[in-house]
Amino acid sequence: MDHGERPSIGVEDYDCAPPLNIDDADLNTSTPLPKAEDELTQTSVQIRLMRSIPTRLKIARLLNNFQGDLSFEAVLSLSSELSEILKCCTRLLEAFRMSTNSPTAFQTKMYDLMVQRFVLGLHHPFALKAMENPSYYYSRKMCVGASLRLLTHNSALSGDDDFQRIRMRGSGLFMIPFTQCALYLCSELTDQAETEEPVPTNGQETSLYKQLHSGTKSYLNCVKERS
């Protein structure tokens, strides 16, 4: 995804099972029995990420295929797969939060980064076309949602947050997706400014307008902190 190259492996090239749903303290010389999937452990989020790999590999292959044009139908099909994965994980994380245990902020933010960037990459080509052709509005909506979600994580971070530290020091994965999100939101604001009514008047549109500004502002604040 970062280098614009097709993945060197496919789903058929590996047969690794997801990690057992156990905590590090449960590891011993014998293979421990895994806990139920609805019970939070230190590997719960990794298991959900592992199960999204087949779909993420297919998306990476589709986006970096130089033979033929990108099909909107293929985008919608893979988007449906990824959305279902996200819904299942969201329900599980919410169930964890309602129990005595809860995943760490770093785990949930890292999961979102690893998966939401594929939402943005998948829909971005048609989201740009949607500014001229409303038939692709769904892609525009998905890109706005993914961009705001990732940049909102960034704006809510504090200096004591592990994810903030890695964002401030990291590069590649910890910088490029956020830059892409900010650039997309800027394109939305630019398109809005070029319409007949650059400043929305109804409540729902005003709220979105503020969110777009807030998202880009949080990214700029992060860039200033990095420099």
Buried (B, 14 or more C-beta within 10 A) or exposed (E): BEEEEBBEEEEEEEEEEBBBBBBEEBEEEEEEEBBEEEBBBBBBBBBBBBEBBBBBBBBBEBBBEEEEEEEBEBBBEBBEBBEEBBEEBBEBBEEBEEEEEEBEBBBBBBBBBBBBBBBBBBBBBBBBBBBEEEEBEBBBEBBBBBBBBBBBBBBEBEEEBBBBEBBBEEEEBBBEBBEBBBEBBBBBBEBBEEEEEEEBEEEEEEEBBEBBEBBBBBBEEBEEEEE
